[in-house]
Amino acid sequence: MSATHHSPLSRATSTRAERAADGEFDWGAQIRLGVVLSVVAVVVTVGLAGRVAEPVLVIGLLVVASVLAWRRVPAVAPAHVRKR
């Protein structure tokens, strides 16, 4: 498939791997990941409630969520700027 143009039919028939290889963002996978990580966060928070201070739980969850989110961001090469 060409990376320059996708018709609605080619988008519908392409696989998730092909779309990911083209650099297309997979919203379905991101939503599923968010739901799963939210459930895990609730289970961990309920399990640690009463044993760990609330600010530690909140900050810990934010740090872990941030690390996981940034790991899913693709590495991008710096833009080349043409000098005049």
Backbone as a ProteinNet text record, in pm:
[ID]
protein_1_A
[PRIMARY]
MSATHHSPLSRATSTRAERAADGEFDWGAQIRLGVVLSVVAVVVTVGLAGRVAEPVLVIGLLVVASVLAWRRVPAVAPAHVRKR
[TERTIARY]
83.4	0	87.1	37.3	110	89.6	197.1	188.3	135.4	119	77.7	-72.5	-147.9	-292.6	-361.2	-464.3	-543.9	-688.8	-747.7	-890.9	-965.6	-1094.3	-1170.9	-1172.9	-1176.1	-1176.9	-1044.3	-932.5	-803.2	-782.5	-834.7	-825.1	-905.1	-1023.5	-1110	-1052.9	-982	-931.5	-789.2	-721.2	-584.4	-585.6	-480.4	-471.1	-414.4	-430.4	-377.3	-226.2	-157.2	-11.1	28.8	-46.7	-15.7	-36.6	-144.8	-170.3	-62.4	-18.2	86.3	218.5	245.1	368	366.7	248	235.5	242.6	253.2	260.5	123.8	18.7	-116.1	-144.1	-209.7	-238.1	-356.6	-343.3	-448.6	-526.7	-638.1	-718.5	-778.5	-820.2	-880.4	-784.9	-660	-560.3	-532.6	-530	-504.4	-617.9	-740.9	-856.2	-856.6	-830.3	-824	-713.4	-597.3	-486.6	-525.5	-592.4	-636.4	-733.3	-826	-923.1	-852.1	-764.3	-692.3	-606.3	-533.9	-448.7	-531.1	-650.3	-737.5	-783.2	-818.6	-860.2	-744.1	-625.1	-507.2	-480.9	-494.7	-472.5	-572.2	-698.2	-800.2	-766.7	-729.1	-696.8	-577.2	-473	-354.5	-389.8	-468.7	-505.9	-588.9	-685.4	-768.7	-683.4	-589.9	-503.6	-409.5	-368.2	-274.3	-341.8	-471.8	-544.2	-531.9	-501.3	-485.9	-344	-264.8	-126.1	-28.1	-68.3	18.5	-58.5	9.5	-55.3	-115.9	-226.4	-298.1	-212.2	-135.8	-52	49.9	102.4	198.5	130.2	7.6	-67.3	-95	-142.6	-178.8	-54.8	52.1	173.9	234.5	233.2	284.7	208	75.1	-5.4	20.1	34.8	64.1	200.1	299.4	432.6	430.3	369.4	363.5	284.9	171.6	91.3	168.7	242.3	320.6	431.2	499.8	607.2	550.9	440.3	379.9	330.2	273.2	223.3	337.8	446.6	557.7	630.8	626.2	689.7	618.7	489.1	412.7	424.7	486.6	505.1	623.4	603.4	713.2	825.9	946.1	1062	1057.5	1080.1	1073.2	1209.4	1255.1	1382	1363.4	1465.2	1452.7	1430.7	1354.2	1327.4	1454.9	1476.3	1591.2	1551.3	1627.4	1598	1697.9	1644.7	1730.7	1790.2	1919.1	1985.7	1990.5	1976.1	1980.6	2116.2
-118.4	0	123.7	224	349.8	427.4	487.1	564.8	705.7	742.1	878.1	895.9	791.9	806.9	676.9	687	570.7	599.8	515.7	529.4	467.4	500.8	439	286.9	234.6	89.3	29.1	92	35.4	44.2	150.1	160.9	51.2	20.1	-81	-220.3	-244.6	-379.3	-399.8	-292.1	-308.4	-362.2	-434	-490.5	-386.1	-412	-320.4	-307.4	-416.4	-412.4	-325.2	-335	-251.7	-104.5	-72.4	67.1	118.1	35.1	75.7	95.7	10.4	24	153.6	199.3	325	445.4	421.1	530.3	581.5	506.7	549.4	515.7	604.6	587.8	494.3	393	294.5	331.8	403	448.2	331.2	226.5	111.3	47.9	30.3	-28.7	63.5	193.3	288.6	288.9	281	279.4	151.8	37.7	-88.9	-84.5	-31.9	-20.2	69.4	180.2	270.6	204.1	125.7	56.3	-47	-125	-228.3	-164.4	-58.5	6.6	73.1	121.6	179.5	73.6	-43.1	-153.1	-195.3	-205.6	-241.9	-135.6	-8.6	99.4	92	61.4	49.5	-66.9	-180.3	-298.1	-268.7	-206.3	-173.7	-73.2	28.7	131.1	72.5	-11.3	-73.7	-165.8	-236.2	-326.5	-254	-132.9	-58.2	45.4	64.2	163.5	127.5	225.8	203.2	166.7	119.7	82	189.4	262.1	364.5	495.4	605.5	736.8	770.4	842.1	877.1	954.8	1057.1	1128.8	1037.7	940.7	847.4	763.1	718	640.3	722.3	845.1	929.6	961.6	1004.5	1039.9	916	803.7	679.6	637.8	647	612.6	708.4	836.9	933.6	906.9	874.5	846.8	721.8	615	490.4	511.1	580.1	605.1	689.4	789.3	873.9	794.8	711.3	630.2	536.5	469.6	378.6	453.4	570.1	647.6	693.4	742.4	790.8	678	557.5	443.8	409.4	442.2	409.9	516.3	627.3	732.8	693.1	690.1	648.2	751	700.8	789.4	857.9	985.6	1063.9	1126.8	1116.2	1179.4	1330.5	1404.9	1550.6	1600	1705.7	1762.4	1827.5	1809.2	1872.6	2011.9	2109.7	2248.4	2289.6	2337.8	2379.3	2516.5	2529.4	2656.9	2735.7	2867	2951.2	3008.9
0	0	0	-63.8	-70	59.7	108.4	231.9	206.1	77.3	46.8	42.5	5	-6.5	32	114	151.9	119.5	37	11.6	128.5	146.1	254.7	244.7	120.8	103.9	146.9	108.8	146.8	297.4	360.5	506.6	573.9	519.1	580	563.8	454.7	429.5	477.9	518.2	566	709	741.1	875.5	970.4	1099.9	1201.4	1187.2	1156.5	1141.4	1023	912.3	795.9	827.9	900	935	1029.6	1123.4	1216.4	1142.2	1042.6	964.7	884.8	844.9	771.5	865.3	995.5	1091.4	1134.4	1104.5	1140.5	1287	1357.1	1499.1	1517.2	1602.4	1624.8	1751	1731.7	1845.3	1922.6	1854	1921.9	2021.8	1980.2	2070.1	2188.5	2164	2271.4	2373.1	2324.8	2415.9	2498.8	2433.9	2509.2	2613.6	2576.6	2671.8	2789	2760.1	2866.5	2962.5	2909.2	2994.5	3081.4	3021.7	3098.1	3206.3	3171.2	3271.3	3381.4	3348.3	3450.5	3549.3	3498.8	3587.1	3676.7	3618.9	3698.4	3805.5	3769.2	3865.6	3980.8	3950.1	4055.6	4148.3	4091.8	4173.7	4264	4208.7	4289.3	4398	4363.9	4461.8	4574.1	4539.3	4642.8	4730.2	4668.6	4744.5	4839.2	4801.1	4885.1	4974.9	4960.1	5041	5188.5	5268.8	5412.2	5451.4	5355.9	5384	5337.7	5233.4	5174.5	5174.5	5198.8	5202.8	5065.8	5069.6	4946.7	4847.2	4891.9	4794	4724.9	4796.8	4737.6	4630.6	4657.7	4558.5	4433.2	4452.4	4337.9	4254	4317.6	4244.6	4178.2	4248.6	4190.5	4066.2	4072	3954.6	3838.7	3869	3763.1	3697.9	3777.9	3724.2	3636.9	3686	3609.4	3479.7	3487.2	3366.9	3266.6	3314	3224.3	3155.1	3230.3	3172.4	3065.9	3096.6	2999.1	2876.1	2894.9	2781.2	2691.9	2749.9	2668.4	2598.5	2654.4	2586.8	2457.7	2447.3	2327.2	2218.7	2250.8	2150.7	2062.4	1931	1843.4	1841.4	1828.4	1817.4	1681.5	1681.8	1558.8	1535	1412.1	1376.7	1374.3	1413.3	1409.1	1265.8	1252.5	1120.4	1066.5	939.7	875.7	830	871.3	834.7	728	617.3	507.5	537.3	522.8	546.6	417.3	427.8	308.6	290.2
[MASK]
++++++++++++++++++++++++++++++++++++++++++++++++++++++++++++++++++++++++++++++++++++

